[in-house]
């Protein structure tokens, strides 16, 4: 029972961190494009950092629960 809960928490943590990385990359846009040369801007959204950090923490907790449940 604990192992399945740990796996579920691990998956949720990985998905949460992946969503945070995706949101962080989605904020770039092209300013100027001349031929093959282009100038891009990337705005780092500080609101995605808690998603990435929180997802990592939740994934680590899930991994610990899975490892402890094996014993």
Secondary structure by P-SEA (a helix, b strand, c coil): caaaaaaaaaaaaaaaaaaaaaaaaaccccccccccbbbbbbbbcccaaaaaaaaaaaaaaaaaaaaaaac
